[in-house]
Amino acid sequence: MTAQRVTLFLMRRLGALLAMLTILSFVIYSLLYIAPGSPVDILLGSQPRTPETVQLLNERYHLDEPFLTQYWIWAQSALQLDFGTSIQTTLPVEEEISSRLPVSLFLGVFAFALTMVLGVGLGVVSALRRKTAIDRGIVGATVIALSTPAFVSGVLLLFLFAIVVPIFPAAGAGEGFADRAWHLTLPAVALALTVSAFVLKHTRAALIGVIDQDYVTFARARGLGSARILLTYVLRNALIPIVTISGLVLGALITSAFLVEVTFSLPGIGTLLVDAAINKDLPMIQGVALVIAVVIMVANLLADLLYMAVDPRIRLGRNAA
């Protein structure tokens, strides 16, 4: 694909993401008026209501201005990563998010790596050994994994490998790369189990569909080795649907880890969102929701770029028959 086509593709995708982000930011800001009670009462939280505090909030959040003007001022501040002040902690929302986000990103990427290794690896084994005892065992384990919520498997892993056999830490996020990876191993495995079963099903179905193609049969007839056929002909073509869902998988792992973070007492973005929801900390909810939306959009953009690199029909700009 030429640089011009890549640039055009990126411009279209970024334009679509910008439009989607604008719509989402408008909905997120509208929570201030959708939530029960007046905006002043919501922003006050448990603080006493006095004429001085009401006037201060009206000036701080421009509540006397028309709604669209308020949104525009808020959006401009959000572009500068200024989401206001947390009702619960009275600290800037962006500081709270920046201190928690690295843990969630590390956990999400770690779980994503485990998901792809387990899902793709076992999916390949299951497809190559289909209709055997190994295939039936893997498919059965997949059904169990898909039926088990991440927080349930997290509690089980915590009991087995942090209490019964104390191999891994029971709580905390650790300091430094190695120590953090060690602390987040059990949470990452708990997250990866359910999602890797989903990837495994897609991988198995994709490989079975490719294995039955004529060009694979022809490659066998030419006397090519099994490893070369698997890597060059089967996996290369079966990778396309797996890449398609990889962006969704990464975004889901990063943003849906709040139950696992609570289970393992991790100071991540998920526990921050749960605490904000419990305490009706609307500025914090708005900031976290917008950050989560951006993370999902970036993950999907990366998946689109990878899909463009993998699929020759997209890369060459024509239908590769």
Secondary structure by P-SEA (a helix, b strand, c coil): ccaaaaaaaaaaaaaaaaaaaaaaaaaaaaccccccccaaaaaaccccccaaaaaaaaaaacccccaaaaaaaaaaaaaaccccccccccccaaaaaaacaaaaaaaaaaaaaaaaaaaaaaaaaaaaacccaaaaaaaaaaaaaaaccaaaaaaaaaaaccccccccccccccccaaaaaaaaaaaaaaaaaaaaaaaaaaaaaaaaaaaacaaaaaaaaacccaaaaaacccccccaaaaaaaaaaaaaaaaccaaaaaaaaccccaaaaaaaaaaacaaaaaaaaaaaaaaaaaaaaaaaaaaaaacccccccccccc
